[in-house]
Amino acid sequence: MAMTHVVGISDCKVSDDPTDTVVTYALGSCVGLSLYDRKSHMGGILHVMLPDSQFRSASREFNPHMYADTGLNALLGALLAKGARREALEARVAGGANMLQHSQFLDIGKRNAEAIVGALRLQRIPILGSSLGGVVGRSMSLKLHDGTVTVRLLGRGEEIL
């Protein structure tokens, strides 16, 4: 039965049902990462809020999905546990906007985008499409039957990655 899995901020969802869709909203400075195995029609989305877990607060409970470095590993692990093949995975990324346009110093969106792209390169997972940067928020959806990733840019329409 077709389901829509909604990924919250600092969250991750995967599915192996080709009738499902995975979607995330509110990608401002956050980055959405879609991983998809085209042969098994299995995939998921990660919604990253910060680039690096190294400086996380020790007083908070650790959420690996919050950070680019640990979030990619969590998404990858969840997909491999469901039977995805590492060599068949393809990535698409969206978000990383500079929501505080007047400040280049605090451009967390750029840092998030660089962290996720760098982590994917280290894992040797090809990035087949991206919609990164700028100053506008986005949403991202992945249709598992064919791997289509659609990004909606706030007030500017949508694009297929």
Residue frames as a rotation matrix with the C-alpha (Angstrom) as fourth column:
MET 1
0.577 0.817 0.000 0.00
0.817 -0.577 0.000 0.00
0.000 0.000 -1.000 0.00
ALA 2
-0.049 -0.614 0.788 1.45
0.579 -0.660 -0.478 3.36
0.814 0.433 0.388 -1.06
MET 3
0.599 0.142 -0.788 2.64
0.770 -0.375 0.517 5.53
-0.222 -0.916 -0.334 1.82
THR 4
0.446 -0.518 0.730 4.22
0.065 -0.795 -0.603 8.95
0.893 0.316 -0.321 2.09
HIS 5
0.344 -0.463 -0.817 7.00
0.937 0.233 0.262 8.98
0.070 -0.855 0.513 4.66
VAL 6
0.797 -0.033 0.604 7.59
0.020 -0.997 -0.081 12.50
0.604 0.077 -0.793 6.01
VAL 7
0.028 -0.898 -0.439 11.13
0.901 0.214 -0.378 13.23
0.434 -0.385 0.815 7.17
GLY 8
0.936 0.296 -0.191 11.38
0.352 -0.788 0.505 15.88
-0.001 -0.540 -0.842 9.87
ILE 9
0.541 -0.782 0.309 14.33
-0.600 -0.616 -0.510 18.13
0.589 0.091 -0.803 10.67
SER 10
-0.401 -0.798 0.450 17.28
-0.915 0.320 -0.247 16.03
0.053 -0.511 -0.858 11.90
ASP 11
0.266 0.614 0.743 15.46
-0.477 0.754 -0.452 12.91
-0.838 -0.234 0.493 10.77
CYS 12
-0.714 -0.459 -0.529 15.77
-0.696 0.378 0.611 10.10
-0.080 0.804 -0.589 8.24
LYS 13
0.293 0.789 0.540 13.29
-0.502 0.607 -0.616 7.70
-0.814 -0.091 0.574 6.64
VAL 14
-0.780 -0.489 -0.390 13.86
-0.601 0.414 0.684 4.75
-0.173 0.768 -0.617 4.30
SER 15
0.331 0.879 0.343 11.54
-0.608 0.476 -0.636 2.40
-0.722 0.002 0.692 2.44
ASP 16
-0.826 -0.531 0.190 11.81
-0.222 0.615 0.757 -0.71
-0.518 0.583 -0.626 0.30
ASP 17
-0.006 0.898 0.440 8.25
0.624 0.347 -0.701 -0.44
-0.782 0.270 -0.562 -1.04
PRO 18
-0.800 -0.434 0.413 8.38
0.580 -0.388 0.716 0.87
-0.151 0.813 0.563 -4.63
THR 19
0.046 0.875 0.483 4.91
0.791 -0.327 0.517 2.42
0.610 0.358 -0.707 -4.28
ASP 20
0.447 0.099 -0.889 6.09
0.818 -0.448 0.361 4.74
-0.362 -0.889 -0.282 -1.48
THR 21
0.388 -0.370 0.844 7.24
0.294 -0.819 -0.494 8.35
0.874 0.439 -0.209 -1.55
VAL 22
0.104 -0.424 -0.900 9.67
0.979 -0.115 0.167 9.93
-0.174 -0.898 0.403 0.91
VAL 23
0.341 0.130 0.931 9.45
0.476 -0.878 -0.052 13.69
0.811 0.460 -0.362 1.41
THR 24
-0.184 -0.353 -0.917 11.02
0.951 -0.300 -0.076 16.43
-0.249 -0.886 0.391 3.53
TYR 25
0.637 0.482 0.602 10.07
0.574 -0.818 0.047 20.06
0.515 0.315 -0.797 3.99
ALA 26
0.992 -0.123 -0.022 11.68
-0.081 -0.765 0.639 23.21
-0.095 -0.633 -0.769 5.37
LEU 27
0.277 -0.945 0.172 15.09
0.944 0.301 0.135 22.88
-0.180 0.125 0.976 3.75
GLY 28
0.993 -0.111 -0.047 16.44
-0.115 -0.990 -0.083 26.36
-0.037 0.088 -0.995 4.40
SER 29
0.180 -0.983 0.034 20.04
-0.978 -0.182 -0.100 26.15
0.105 -0.016 -0.994 5.56
CYS 30
0.135 -0.050 0.990 19.42
-0.387 0.917 0.099 22.44
-0.912 -0.397 0.104 6.17
VAL 31
-0.495 -0.321 -0.807 20.37
-0.869 0.204 0.451 19.92
0.020 0.925 -0.380 3.46
GLY 32
0.563 0.677 0.474 18.24
-0.575 0.733 -0.364 17.06
-0.594 -0.068 0.801 2.22
LEU 33
-0.594 -0.752 -0.288 20.04
-0.775 0.438 0.455 13.98
-0.216 0.493 -0.843 0.93
SER 34
0.656 0.754 0.038 18.28
-0.686 0.616 -0.388 11.35
-0.316 0.229 0.921 -1.14
LEU 35
-0.654 -0.753 0.073 19.93
-0.651 0.610 0.452 7.95
-0.384 0.248 -0.889 -1.63
TYR 36
0.501 0.862 -0.082 18.33
-0.735 0.374 -0.566 5.54
-0.457 0.344 0.820 -4.08
ASP 37
-0.648 -0.556 0.520 19.08
-0.190 0.780 0.596 2.02
-0.737 0.287 -0.611 -5.36
ARG 38
-0.283 0.538 -0.794 17.59
-0.941 -0.318 0.120 1.96
-0.187 0.781 0.596 -8.87
LYS 39
-0.667 -0.015 -0.745 17.63
-0.379 0.868 0.322 -1.84
0.642 0.497 -0.584 -9.21
SER 40
-0.759 0.367 -0.538 15.80
0.619 0.663 -0.421 -2.60
0.203 -0.652 -0.730 -5.97
HIS 41
-0.084 0.719 0.690 13.63
0.197 -0.667 0.719 0.58
0.977 0.197 -0.085 -5.96
MET 42
0.482 0.098 -0.871 14.72
0.865 0.109 0.491 1.23
0.143 -0.989 -0.032 -2.40
GLY 43
-0.305 -0.639 0.706 15.71
0.456 -0.749 -0.482 4.59
0.837 0.175 0.519 -0.97
GLY 44
0.346 0.399 -0.849 15.44
0.936 -0.207 0.284 7.25
-0.063 -0.893 -0.445 1.66
ILE 45
0.314 -0.206 0.927 15.96
0.180 -0.945 -0.271 10.86
0.932 0.252 -0.259 2.62
LEU 46
-0.092 -0.443 -0.892 18.07
0.996 -0.041 -0.082 12.41
-0.001 -0.895 0.445 5.36
HIS 47
0.675 0.316 0.667 17.39
0.308 -0.942 0.134 15.98
0.671 0.115 -0.733 6.63
VAL 48
-0.083 -0.868 -0.490 20.67
0.955 0.071 -0.287 17.39
0.284 -0.492 0.823 7.99
MET 49
0.892 0.450 -0.046 20.71
0.435 -0.825 0.360 20.48
0.124 -0.341 -0.932 10.22
LEU 50
0.705 -0.705 -0.072 24.44
-0.536 -0.597 0.597 20.91
-0.464 -0.383 -0.799 11.00
PRO 51
0.540 -0.509 -0.670 27.68
-0.694 0.181 -0.697 20.02
0.476 0.842 -0.256 9.20
ASP 52
-0.245 -0.832 -0.497 29.75
-0.189 0.544 -0.818 18.28
0.951 -0.107 -0.290 11.85
SER 53
0.749 0.578 -0.324 29.03
0.136 0.345 0.929 16.33
0.649 -0.739 0.180 15.05
GLN 54
-0.141 -0.929 -0.341 32.51
0.647 0.175 -0.743 17.03
0.750 -0.325 0.576 16.43
PHE 55
-0.906 -0.258 0.335 31.37
-0.015 -0.773 -0.634 20.12
0.423 -0.579 0.697 18.35
ARG 56
0.033 0.992 -0.121 28.00
0.120 0.116 0.986 18.84
0.992 -0.047 -0.115 19.53
SER 57
-0.064 0.057 0.996 26.83
-0.880 -0.474 -0.030 19.70
0.471 -0.879 0.080 22.99
ALA 58
-0.815 -0.310 -0.489 27.54
-0.066 0.889 -0.453 16.91
0.576 -0.337 -0.745 25.46
SER 59
-0.828 0.512 0.229 24.47
-0.341 -0.136 -0.930 17.92
-0.445 -0.848 0.287 27.46
ARG 60
0.097 0.906 -0.411 22.03
-0.958 -0.027 -0.286 16.83
-0.270 0.422 0.865 24.73
GLU 61
0.300 0.098 0.949 21.05
0.029 0.993 -0.111 13.35
-0.954 0.061 0.295 23.67
PHE 62
-0.659 -0.675 -0.332 22.94
-0.331 -0.136 0.934 12.50
-0.675 0.725 -0.134 20.48
ASN 63
0.577 0.792 0.200 20.89
-0.018 0.258 -0.966 12.42
-0.816 0.554 0.163 17.27
PRO 64
-0.365 -0.840 0.402 23.05
0.432 0.230 0.872 11.16
-0.825 0.492 0.279 14.36
HIS 65
0.099 0.485 0.869 20.58
0.994 -0.018 -0.104 12.51
-0.034 0.875 -0.484 11.78
MET 66
0.797 0.207 -0.568 21.26
0.311 -0.946 0.092 16.08
-0.518 -0.250 -0.818 12.88
TYR 67
0.201 -0.872 -0.446 24.78
-0.460 -0.486 0.743 16.12
-0.865 0.056 -0.499 11.39
ALA 68
0.581 -0.029 -0.814 26.13
-0.809 0.095 -0.581 15.56
0.095 0.995 0.032 7.88
ASP 69
-0.418 -0.881 -0.223 28.98
-0.840 0.468 -0.274 13.29
0.345 0.073 -0.936 8.98
THR 70
-0.866 0.097 0.490 26.97
-0.234 0.789 -0.568 10.89
-0.442 -0.607 -0.661 11.15
GLY 71
0.094 0.987 -0.128 23.68
-0.555 -0.055 -0.830 11.28
-0.827 0.149 0.542 9.26
LEU 72
0.158 -0.110 -0.981 25.07
-0.954 0.239 -0.180 9.93
0.255 0.965 -0.067 5.99
ASN 73
-0.835 -0.522 -0.176 26.39
-0.452 0.832 -0.322 6.87
0.315 -0.189 -0.930 7.82
ALA 74
-0.607 0.682 0.408 22.99
-0.233 0.338 -0.912 6.34
-0.760 -0.649 -0.046 9.48
LEU 75
0.364 0.754 -0.548 21.07
-0.770 -0.088 -0.632 6.61
-0.525 0.651 0.548 6.19
LEU 76
-0.126 -0.519 -0.845 23.56
-0.872 0.464 -0.155 4.37
0.473 0.718 -0.511 4.41
GLY 77
-0.937 -0.263 0.228 23.38
-0.347 0.763 -0.546 1.79
-0.031 -0.591 -0.806 7.20
ALA 78
-0.228 0.940 0.255 19.57
-0.403 0.148 -0.903 1.75
-0.886 -0.309 0.346 7.19
LEU 79
0.454 0.387 -0.802 19.45
-0.879 0.046 -0.475 1.18
-0.147 0.921 0.361 3.43
LEU 80
-0.432 -0.690 -0.581 22.11
-0.723 0.650 -0.234 -1.55
0.539 0.319 -0.780 3.48
ALA 81
-0.833 0.177 0.524 20.25
-0.339 0.586 -0.736 -3.29
-0.437 -0.791 -0.428 6.32
LYS 82
0.215 0.976 -0.005 17.14
-0.496 0.105 -0.862 -3.41
-0.841 0.188 0.507 4.10
GLY 83
0.311 -0.143 0.940 19.14
0.540 0.840 -0.052 -4.98
-0.782 0.524 0.339 1.26
ALA 84
0.951 -0.047 -0.306 20.27
-0.255 -0.679 -0.688 -2.03
-0.176 0.732 -0.658 -0.87
ARG 85
0.514 -0.823 0.243 23.51
0.857 0.507 -0.094 -2.54
-0.045 0.256 0.966 -2.75
ARG 86
0.286 -0.474 -0.833 26.16
0.350 -0.757 0.551 0.05
-0.892 -0.450 -0.051 -1.95
GLU 87
-0.720 -0.678 0.144 27.55
0.338 -0.162 0.927 0.10
-0.606 0.717 0.346 -5.49
ALA 88
-0.396 0.665 0.633 24.06
0.861 0.030 0.508 0.82
0.319 0.746 -0.585 -6.91
LEU 89
0.242 0.543 -0.804 23.33
0.822 -0.556 -0.128 3.87
-0.516 -0.630 -0.580 -4.73
GLU 90
-0.387 -0.270 0.882 22.92
0.699 -0.709 0.090 7.29
0.601 0.651 0.463 -6.28
ALA 91
-0.338 0.157 -0.928 22.58
0.799 -0.473 -0.371 10.59
-0.497 -0.867 0.034 -4.44
ARG 92
-0.064 0.302 0.951 20.73
0.558 -0.779 0.285 13.83
0.827 0.549 -0.119 -4.96
VAL 93
-0.459 -0.194 -0.867 21.04
0.867 -0.310 -0.390 16.83
-0.193 -0.931 0.311 -2.63
ALA 94
0.034 0.522 0.853 19.02
0.500 -0.748 0.437 19.98
0.866 0.411 -0.286 -2.03
GLY 95
0.841 0.340 -0.421 18.98
0.536 -0.424 0.729 22.92
0.069 -0.839 -0.539 0.37
GLY 96
-0.059 -0.957 -0.285 21.94
0.973 -0.119 0.199 24.69
-0.224 -0.266 0.938 1.91
ALA 97
0.390 0.275 0.879 20.48
0.574 -0.819 0.002 28.17
0.720 0.504 -0.477 1.39
ASN 98
-0.807 -0.568 -0.161 21.86
0.521 -0.557 -0.647 31.27
0.278 -0.606 0.745 3.08
MET 99
0.152 0.986 -0.074 18.74
0.874 -0.099 0.476 32.24
0.462 -0.137 -0.876 4.98
LEU 100
0.554 -0.098 -0.826 20.58
0.477 -0.776 0.412 35.12
-0.682 -0.623 -0.384 6.70
GLN 101
0.697 -0.198 0.689 21.46
0.686 -0.097 -0.721 36.89
0.210 0.975 0.068 3.47
HIS 102
0.839 -0.345 0.421 23.31
-0.343 -0.936 -0.084 39.71
0.423 -0.074 -0.903 5.20
SER 103
0.420 -0.686 0.594 25.84
-0.759 0.094 0.645 37.35
-0.498 -0.722 -0.481 6.82
GLN 104
0.479 -0.387 -0.788 28.42
-0.528 0.590 -0.611 35.36
0.702 0.708 0.078 4.87
PHE 105
-0.518 -0.743 0.424 30.20
-0.764 0.179 -0.620 34.54
0.385 -0.645 -0.660 8.15
LEU 106
-0.488 0.416 0.767 27.29
-0.549 0.538 -0.640 32.52
-0.679 -0.733 -0.034 9.49
ASP 107
0.023 0.501 -0.865 26.41
-0.983 0.168 0.071 30.82
0.180 0.849 0.497 6.19
ILE 108
-0.311 -0.077 0.947 25.55
-0.568 0.814 -0.121 27.48
-0.762 -0.575 -0.297 7.80
GLY 109
0.755 0.651 0.073 23.77
-0.292 0.435 -0.852 26.42
-0.586 0.622 0.519 4.59
LYS 110
0.554 -0.645 -0.526 27.01
-0.702 -0.021 -0.712 26.55
0.448 0.764 -0.465 2.61
ARG 111
-0.450 -0.751 0.484 28.82
-0.893 0.377 -0.246 24.62
0.003 -0.543 -0.840 5.34
ASN 112
0.101 0.581 0.808 26.06
-0.435 0.756 -0.489 21.98
-0.895 -0.302 0.329 5.42
ALA 113
0.917 0.263 -0.299 26.18
-0.365 0.255 -0.895 21.57
-0.159 0.930 0.330 1.63
GLU 114
0.165 -0.944 -0.286 29.98
-0.842 0.016 -0.539 21.29
0.513 0.330 -0.792 1.60
ALA 115
-0.430 -0.321 0.844 29.90
-0.807 0.556 -0.200 18.72
-0.405 -0.767 -0.498 4.42
ILE 116
0.433 0.670 0.603 27.32
-0.279 0.736 -0.618 16.46
-0.857 0.100 0.505 2.74
VAL 117
0.883 -0.162 -0.440 29.00
-0.433 0.078 -0.898 16.68
0.180 0.984 -0.001 -0.69
GLY 118
-0.096 -0.992 0.080 32.38
-0.929 0.060 -0.365 15.93
0.358 -0.109 -0.927 0.89
ALA 119
-0.260 0.072 0.963 31.01
-0.650 0.724 -0.230 12.96
-0.714 -0.686 -0.141 2.85
LEU 120
0.794 0.584 0.171 29.41
-0.235 0.553 -0.800 11.52
-0.561 0.595 0.576 -0.32
ARG 121
0.572 -0.672 -0.471 32.72
-0.670 -0.051 -0.741 11.85
0.474 0.739 -0.479 -2.18
LEU 122
-0.384 -0.734 0.560 34.53
-0.922 0.340 -0.186 10.05
-0.054 -0.588 -0.807 0.63
GLN 123
-0.051 0.474 0.879 31.96
-0.330 0.822 -0.463 7.24
-0.942 -0.314 0.114 0.44
ARG 124
-0.928 -0.355 -0.117 32.29
-0.187 0.168 0.968 7.22
-0.324 0.920 -0.222 -3.39
ILE 125
-0.151 0.947 0.284 28.54
0.755 0.296 -0.585 7.67
-0.638 0.126 -0.760 -3.86
PRO 126
-0.788 -0.223 0.575 27.81
0.590 -0.542 0.598 9.58
0.178 0.810 0.558 -7.07
ILE 127
-0.343 0.660 -0.668 25.75
0.167 -0.657 -0.735 12.77
-0.925 -0.363 0.115 -6.89
LEU 128
-0.524 0.199 0.828 23.42
0.841 0.273 0.466 12.73
-0.133 0.941 -0.310 -9.89
GLY 129
0.060 0.555 0.830 21.61
0.533 -0.721 0.443 15.99
0.844 0.415 -0.339 -9.15
SER 130
-0.483 -0.220 -0.847 21.70
0.861 -0.294 -0.414 18.97
-0.158 -0.930 0.332 -6.85
SER 131
0.288 0.525 0.801 19.83
0.404 -0.825 0.395 22.13
0.868 0.210 -0.450 -5.97
LEU 132
0.154 -0.405 -0.901 22.05
0.988 0.034 0.153 23.88
-0.031 -0.914 0.405 -3.45
GLY 133
-0.765 -0.601 -0.230 22.65
0.623 -0.782 -0.027 27.40
-0.164 -0.164 0.973 -2.18
GLY 134
-0.364 0.601 0.712 20.84
0.332 -0.631 0.702 30.59
0.870 0.491 0.030 -2.97
VAL 135
-0.952 0.049 0.301 18.51
-0.276 -0.559 -0.782 32.30
0.130 -0.828 0.546 -0.52
VAL 136
-0.079 0.993 -0.084 15.27
-0.918 -0.040 0.394 30.35
0.388 0.108 0.915 -0.90
GLY 137
-0.336 0.063 0.940 13.81
-0.648 0.709 -0.279 27.42
-0.684 -0.703 -0.197 1.06
ARG 138
-0.460 0.107 -0.882 13.00
-0.743 0.497 0.448 24.09
0.486 0.861 -0.149 -0.56
SER 139
0.334 0.416 0.846 11.17
-0.662 0.742 -0.103 20.82
-0.671 -0.526 0.523 -0.13
MET 140
-0.539 -0.617 -0.573 12.32
-0.838 0.463 0.289 17.50
0.087 0.636 -0.767 -1.60
SER 141
0.437 0.679 0.589 10.52
-0.673 0.682 -0.287 14.28
-0.597 -0.271 0.755 -2.52
LEU 142
-0.730 -0.648 -0.217 11.68
-0.664 0.598 0.448 10.87
-0.161 0.471 -0.867 -3.73
LYS 143
0.511 0.854 -0.103 9.37
-0.846 0.477 -0.239 8.50
-0.155 0.209 0.965 -5.62
LEU 144
-0.167 -0.668 0.725 10.62
-0.564 0.667 0.486 4.98
-0.808 -0.328 -0.489 -5.10
HIS 145
0.652 0.431 0.623 9.03
0.191 0.702 -0.686 3.43
-0.734 0.567 0.375 -8.19
ASP 146
0.775 -0.359 0.521 11.47
0.565 0.023 -0.825 5.28
0.284 0.933 0.221 -10.48
GLY 147
-0.048 -0.872 -0.487 13.84
0.980 -0.135 0.146 7.30
-0.193 -0.470 0.861 -8.27
THR 148
0.046 0.112 0.993 12.50
0.541 -0.838 0.070 10.69
0.840 0.534 -0.099 -9.37
VAL 149
-0.306 -0.172 -0.936 13.56
0.893 -0.394 -0.219 13.45
-0.331 -0.903 0.274 -6.98
THR 150
0.209 0.466 0.860 11.51
0.637 -0.732 0.242 16.64
0.742 0.497 -0.450 -7.18
VAL 151
-0.595 -0.402 -0.696 12.61
0.778 -0.505 -0.374 19.83
-0.201 -0.764 0.613 -5.47
ARG 152
0.476 0.753 0.454 10.17
0.760 -0.612 0.219 22.68
0.443 0.241 -0.863 -4.89
LEU 153
-0.719 -0.694 -0.039 11.73
0.653 -0.655 -0.380 26.08
0.238 -0.298 0.924 -4.45
LEU 154
-0.148 0.707 -0.692 9.64
0.782 -0.344 -0.520 28.44
-0.605 -0.618 -0.502 -2.34
GLY 155
0.412 0.482 -0.773 7.84
-0.010 -0.846 -0.533 30.80
-0.911 0.228 -0.344 -4.70
ARG 156
-0.163 -0.609 -0.776 9.89
-0.827 -0.344 0.444 29.67
-0.538 0.715 -0.447 -7.71
GLY 157
0.517 0.449 -0.729 8.35
-0.800 0.557 -0.225 26.42
0.305 0.699 0.647 -8.92
GLU 158
0.621 -0.267 0.737 9.92
-0.290 0.795 0.533 22.99
-0.728 -0.545 0.416 -8.99
GLU 159
0.126 -0.647 -0.752 12.72
-0.970 0.080 -0.231 21.09
0.210 0.758 -0.617 -10.65
ILE 160
0.996 0.086 0.007 13.51
-0.086 0.990 0.112 17.43
0.003 -0.112 0.994 -11.21
LEU 161
0.279 -0.954 0.110 17.01
-0.847 -0.190 0.497 16.42
-0.453 -0.232 -0.861 -10.11
